[in-house]
Structures are given as structure tokens and as C-alpha cells.
């Protein structure tokens, strides 16, 4: 019975992780809003699910669901790559905006 609950919780973690990953499929050049509130909500839920899993069940029971654990780790790695990429894209866009403002101010002075 407990093993089924572990499997269920890992499945829920993976669902939330994949939902979060989809939220990071963001085109920085498109005119769309980054769903920050939804991302923060999903992240909080995901973190709570992971914490609960390791608080409620012994590691040997969790290890029995190796395929689901591997999936969780894989999606976690993808999330890290996506967030790093998005962070860099946002930083690059911010630099372009600042350069554009600087150019506009310079042009106005002429």
C-alpha cells in the first residue's frame, strides 16, 4: 500500500515538473508574457511535494520506484538548463533595452 502511495506522489511530482517545464518554453522575442505567478505557484507546489515525499517515506521505499525517480531527476536537469537559458536571454534583452535607451538619449542631445 505504501509503495503505491510513493508511486502516486512521484507521479504527481513529475506531472508538476513537466507543467513547470512547459511554462519555461518562452520566446523572449515574442510579444507574450512570462507567466511568473504561475511558475512560482507550480514551483512551490513541486518543492512541497518533494519535501513531503522524503519526509513521509523511508528511502528504501522511494528507491523501489527507480524509473519515476530517474524521470524526476531528468526533468529537474531540463528545468535547470531552461532556467539558465531563460535567465541569459532576459539579461541579453535587458542589455539591448538599456543600449536602446542610451542611444535614444544620445540622439535627443544632438
N, C-alpha and C positions, 0 to 999 in steps of 0.2 A: 504494500500500500504506500509506504513512504517513498519507494523508488518511483512510483507513478507520480507522486507529488513533485519530486525532484525534476522528473522529466517535464512535467507541466510547467514548472517555474522556469526551467531553462528554455523551453519553447517560447514562453512569454517574453523572456529577456531577448531572445533572438528576434522576435516579432518587433519589439520596441526598437531594437538596434537597427533593423532594416528600415523601419519607418524614419528613424533619425537619419540614416544614410541617404534616404531619398530626399530629405529636406536639404541636404548639402549639395544636391545636384542643382546648382545655382549658376546661371550665366551672368557673370559680372557685367558684361556689356549689354545685356538685355534690359529693357525697362520694366523690371519686376522687383518686387520687394522680397527681401530675405526674411523669412518667417521666424524672426528671432524669438518671439514669445513662444511659438510652437516648439522650436528647437529646445529652448530652456525647459519647457514643460516635459518634453519627451526625455531629455537628459536626466532630469530629476527623478522621473518615474523609473528609468532604466537603472540609475545608481541605487535607488531604494530596493529594486528587485534583486540586484546583485548582492547588496548587503544582506538582505533577508535570507537569500539562499545560503550564504556562508555562515550566517548566524543560526539558522534553524536546523541545518543538516550536517552530519559529520562528513568529512572529506571523502571517506571511503564510499559513501553512498553517492556522492556527487560524481566521483570518478567513474562510476558504473555507466554514466551517460557520456562516454567519451566523444561520440560523434557530435552531440549537441554542444559540448564544451569546445570542441575544435571549431565548430561553426561560430560560436560566440567570440572566440579569440580571433578568428579570421575577419569577422565583421568589425571587431574592435580595431584591428590593424587598418582596415579600409577607412574607418572613421578618422583615425589619426592622420592618414595620408590626405583625406579630403579636407580636414580642418586646416592642416598645414598649407595646403594648396590654396584654399579659400582665403586664409589669412594673408598669404603673399599677394594674391590677386587684389584684395581690398587695399593693401598697403600700396601696391603699384598704382591703383586707381586714385587713391588719395594724393599721391605724389603728382600725378597728372593734373588733378584738380588744382592743387596748390600752384603748380607751374603755370596753369592757365590763368589763375587769378593774378599771379605775379606779372605775367605778360600783359594782361589787361590793364593793370595799374601802370605799367611802364608805358603802354600805348597812350593812356589817358594823359600822362605827363608831357608827351610830345605834342 
